[in-house]
Amino acid sequence: MDFQIYGFTNLFLFTITLFFTITSATFQENPKSPISTVPQINSNSILVALLDSHYTELSELVEKALLLQTLEEAVSKHNITIFAPKNEALERDLDPEFKRFLLEPGNLKSLQNLLLFHMIPTRIVSKNWPARGRVHSTLYAGEENVLQISEKKTEKSVSSAKIIKQDDIVKPDGIIHGIERVLIPKSVQQDFNNRRSLRSISAVLPEGAPEVDPRTHRLKKPVSVPAGAPPVLPVYDALAPGPSLAPAPAPGPGGPHHHFDGESQVKDFIQTLLHYGGYNELADILVNLTSLATEMGKLVSEGYVLTVLAPNDEAMAKLTTDQLSEPGAPEQIMYYHLIPEYQTEESMYNSVRRFGKINYDTLRLPHKVVAEEADGSVKFGQGEGSAYLVDPDIYTDGRISVQGVDGVLFPLEEIKAAPIAAPVAKVVAKPKRGKLMEVVCGTMGSFAFASCH
């Protein structure tokens, strides 16, 4: 009996030894095992300390710039030194136009370059500060990506910014010094200057109005229009027959008169609506239910400007089935919310404060939308069909302006002609499919069309 027990033990030990031998040989033959190579950041990392520190403005910009993964890879390879501007430098001292430029969706690369320009892949503590000055490369990969580290008497500085908090946050994989101002690389400053340049919307010298043939809506004499100048004909003459917004006689965005990239601008403002939140129904209309996004892009490419009064999701959820069942109802609703002018919240509010009521033309001819001052804001429409401007300047790029309102606007004639109906219970819009999409799909299903996807 004892012999069997000892024999079994020896056999078990032999099996375990053989298993580990085979396993180790396998790992030696395949050094690239499927173990994750993603760097792991622990709770004592300098990145975690930055996000939890009193540098709240800088940490928010790092998250908005989608730099966490890039910084995790940098920290996994070497120590880093972060020169963190104080909150006041990013919140109050920074030019508001420059900060607005950094936060625009199309300028994400500029924001990333600005932040990486404040980080050095080397650990520099105050006791080892170079007295005679030294140049260090930053994590920014562009030209002139270096910072000058120097010390005069007892004052330490990095390039043009003074160090106000030495060794503010010290961690095993990095260190943070507080600085008094923001360091701006020349490439980012140049991008901002190019964007702010008024060459694309420069003023035109006063000239006589061109003569238009009333039968053909075309110019009697050809007029030479320089690149970037506003179009000669009004926006209504560029509208194609019917409900379409596409400019019938003018070439498309790839034509010889391609002065503006309208499609990219429309795409940018729709993405801004989605990131802003609360305007998914409107984005659903522009992208899925109508061809308005493409047609608006063609108009902007030809030099026209637009102001979009954007109803939020809560307002769109109050629309009834009767209001959406007519053919072309989504397009007609949207046409009444498109103003062929470039207006911001400030310009509209100043106008209504000075002149009282303002009638703005819309792309739903011949209806106009009335604006007036109310409760310190701008109110559109009259009576029960009015809407307030609640989210000003959601998107402004000089060609397209998007202003958020809390109601869906209808012409006054339609409001008077509409029968008085019982109050409709509020319907919460589904997150993935808008209410207008469901109504259109239901209408198509009633005519034996294929189901919507």
Secondary structure as UniProt FT lines:
FT   HELIX           2..29
FT   TURN            43..44
FT   HELIX           46..51
FT   HELIX           56..64
FT   TURN            65..66
FT   HELIX           68..77
FT   STRAND          80..85
FT   HELIX           87..91
FT   HELIX           96..103
FT   HELIX           105..107
FT   HELIX           108..116
FT   TURN            117..118
FT   STRAND          119..120
FT   HELIX           126..128
FT   STRAND          134..137
FT   STRAND          146..152
FT   TURN            153..154
FT   STRAND          155..158
FT   TURN            159..160
FT   STRAND          161..171
FT   TURN            172..173
FT   STRAND          174..179
FT   HELIX           186..196
FT   TURN            200..201
FT   STRAND          212..213
FT   TURN            214..217
FT   STRAND          218..219
FT   TURN            227..228
FT   HELIX           235..238
FT   TURN            242..243
FT   TURN            253..254
FT   TURN            256..257
FT   HELIX           262..276
FT   HELIX           280..284
FT   HELIX           285..289
FT   HELIX           292..301
FT   TURN            302..303
FT   STRAND          306..311
FT   HELIX           313..316
FT   TURN            317..318
FT   HELIX           321..325
FT   TURN            327..328
FT   HELIX           329..335
FT   TURN            336..337
FT   STRAND          338..339
FT   HELIX           345..355
FT   STRAND          358..361
FT   TURN            365..366
FT   STRAND          368..374
FT   TURN            375..376
FT   STRAND          377..380
FT   HELIX           383..385
FT   STRAND          387..396
FT   STRAND          400..405
FT   HELIX           412..417
FT   HELIX           435..446
FT   TURN            447..448
//
